[in-house]
Amino acid sequence: MFRYGISKQNEAFNSELCDIYCRYVSAVLPPANEDLKGDEVEAIIKFKSALGIDDPDAAGMHMEIGRRIFRERLETGGRDGDIEQRRAFQKLIYVSTLVFGEASSFLLPWKRVFRVSDSQVEVAIRDNAQRLYAFKLKPVGRDLNADQLVHLRDAQLMYRLSDELADDMFKEHTRKLAEENISTAVNILKSRGREASLAIEELNKILKFNNLLMSLKNHPDSSKFARGLGPISLVVKYSRNWIRLSSGGDYDSDRKMDDLKLLYKVFLSECLSSGNMEENKLMALNQLRNIFGLGRREAESITLDVTSKIYRKRLAQSVSSGELAAADSKAAYLQVLCEELHFDPEKATQIHEGNVMDMVYDNIYRQKLQQGVANGELSDESVKALERLQILLCIPKQTVESAHADICGSLFEKVVKEAIASGVDGYDSEIQKAVRKAAYGLRLNREIAMTIAGKAVRKIFISYIQRARAAGSRTESAKELKKMIAFNSLVVTRLVEDIKGESSEVPSEEPKVEEAEQDEEEEEWESLQSLRKVKPNKETLGKESQTEITLKDDLPERDRADLYKTYLLYCLTGEVTRIPLGAQITTKKDDSEYVFLNQLSGILGLTDKQIVEVHRSLAEQAFKQQAEVILADGQLTKTRIEQLNELQKKVGLPSEYAQKIIKSITSSKLAASLETAAGQGRLNIKEIRQLKEVGIEIETMVSESLRENLYKKTIDDIFSSGTGEFDGVEVYENIPKDLHINPQKAEKVVHSLARSRLSNSLIQAVSLLRQRNHTGVVSSLNDLLACDKAVPATPLSWEVPEELADMFMIYSKSNPAPEKASRLQYLLSISDSAAEALRNMNYGPSPNGVSEEEFVIDI
């Protein structure tokens, strides 16, 4: 300053410098909704030094900025504005503290000027330091090095962030990096592909990162590094004194622990995939357990489960290959196997005692069974030999059945597939003999045989249905379904008979049905015309197709009902053939198609109730479409009723369902007309009550807003009726009940209308008085009394008292009820003597009912 001939003692110049500094600091500080970038303190210090401004003057400018923020906070008001200004004030405190260093405690009197406590200053410094340090941590990845850690330490000290907070933030950052790999691995395992190798890669990345952190922690210059270096942990850790050592992350919960156990199990399986556990893999496994925070018991349980399976697998391989039998010492061989797997010998002993001999005996039995079925069937000698072997080796029945299901079942499945592949025309006597030979020669349980056959047959059924769905028209879809019906009748039915050993010529016995159930079923089937055609009769009783193999568990009920409906429409409408020029020909079908429809219901596994529902819904749909045309205006006449009855018979819909549809149509039409009438004001409470008497639910046909408007109009009519009557029970209870509106809300409407109509009635009465319309005066005064009954009023005032007297005289000459006259006298502020004089006035009729002299009265 002195070099340029400028004196700092000049107050005006010094004030301008302070103003420039204040503007610069305000410009450097980011807006309230943005965080600090970290370079603000250095920029302010350099600018302050360049200006040559003293610290006390500069500190005063910082306080001035604080005052400005504080004023804006008071002026802004509102919660959001208050939060933004508070954040701006905290950033000012933080930057100012770093700019002035230790001198800030006496240069910046936050507590005295703004009533800010020391703890609030500490919070401002801590929060902003954390934000800046988090910004520095953000680019740190899994390949961090010593230089990055040194820079982080320098930034922490510069930001005045405590070691404890820096430690927590760094650990949280490394944990989140590990959680990203864990989430990726979990998603891979839960996906359809389930590629375990990709999940293992993500876990190896975590282990590599964990090793890097531990090596940096043991670095000779670790004191210069950022705080928080150490192994990763996903869960909260406590000391023996229950002091919290680390914070948990997203996977520190029981719900997420199942995912971590799954990853641990997959990694353990990968470590044992080669058949033995290497030392480096064992160390990696222990690291992963510590990272996941698995307890010792949880880890041991998973390890036992996986290792036991690997041990059994290797043991079975050694038994089948003869390696175990050829070993000089069986115990030494098994000991080596346990050491390779790091498997507890005691656990291995338990496995041997429970399962190893079973495995050996099961293997022997299977070999003997395979030899017995080499020619495609089990002879009596082979069966007896297998029974002796089962008794000799004490093989459980469950093990025997499992072996027969695996070995004999695969042979039987091959025969069934060949029989099905032969098609409708190829299922001859040779195929029939092969099926019967396999079904009985292999000595398969009938249930198992039917399960195997059902699985193969359902695949063919599904292929027919897929083609039917892909067809371009209903006729083509019906043709594919018809092929499936033929396949079931000519191939599957015979296949089932051959498996069960039944003859197609002998009809199966019908199950006995109770008489009550039978009568109810007959009533249902007789109710619809199309159902009567589907019902089996004596002519088709001996030709029924099998219904044991169905698609009941393969397709949803809705899909099966849609397929049945498609063929039912085909039966009703016939086959449609398109010809040139866009025309089409419909061929009528006879009732034989309904026989196929009945067989289709058996294939689809539909119950009688479901079948009835499809027929009924179709009949209802057809009836409703035509009934809506007949009842277009919602009016039921004698001619239309006859038309609807004919339509009902034609469609074959029971009367009760037809009546429901008719009622629904007429109700919807009536609702529309009522809604229109209520909106236009053509509906009154009397008509509403007449509609309720005939069973019409007004609350479902007229909206609540229109019903409230109707109530308001009804009350307005009462207050303008000219009778002076007001029935509280009718207004507050009966009418709201009839209109289905809230009584409390209705009462508020009445009071509001009464207050507004009270003054209006007085004004209207005066106007009619001046027009010499005495009848209208009486009516308006009656309206005023009705409003007064709803909301009792105080005496009314009027600028011309003579007009009030004239109105009272006219009203008293109309022979009113004494209580009405008395109440009106009170409301018009007329004394008893004046009222008596007015009543005794001579009354001579004029053209409007009152003589001219009555308008000149001196009270």
ABEGO torsion letter per residue (X at the ends): XAAAGBBAABAAAAAAAAAAAAAAAAAABBBAABBBAGAAAAAAAAAAAAAGBBAAAAAAAAAAAAAAAAAAAAAAEEAAAAAAAAAAAAAAAAAAAAAAEAAAAAABBAAAAAGBBAAAAAAAAAAAAAAAAAAAAAABBAABBAAAAAAAAAAAAAAGBBAAAAAAAAAAAAAAAAAAAAAAAAAAAABAAGBAAAAAAAAAAAAAAAAAAAAAAABAAAAABBBGBEBBBABBBBBAAGBBABBBBAABBAAAAAAAAAAAAAAAAAAAAAGBBBAAAAAAAAAAAAAAGBBAAAAAAAAAAAAAAAAAAAAAAAAAAGAAAABABAAAAAAAAAAAAGBBAAAAAAAAAAAAAAAAAAAAAAAAAAAAAAAGBBBAAAAAAAAAAAAAAGBBAAAAAAAAAAAAAAAAAAAAAAAAAAEAAABBAAAAAAAAAAAAAAGBBAAAAAAAAAAAAAAAAAAAAAAAAABABAAAAAAAAAAAAAAAAAAAAAAAAAAAGBBAABBBBBBBBBAAAAAAAAAAAAABAAAAAABBBAAAAAABBBAABBAAAABBAAAAAAAAAAAAAAAAAEBBBBBBGGBBBBBBBBAAAAAAAAAAAAAAGBBAAAAAAAAAAAAAAAAAAAAAAAAAAGBBBAAAAAAAAAAAAAAGBBAAAAAAAAAAAAAAAAAAAAAAAAAAGABBAAAAAAAAAAGBBAAAABBAAAAAAAAAAAAAAAAAAGAGBBBAAAAAAAAAAAAGBBAAAAAAAAAAAAAAAAAAAAAAAAAAAAAGBAAAAAAAAAAAAAAAAABBBBBBBBABAAAAAAAAAAAAAAGBBAAAAAAAAAAAGBBAAAAAAAAABBBBBBAAGBBAAAABBBX
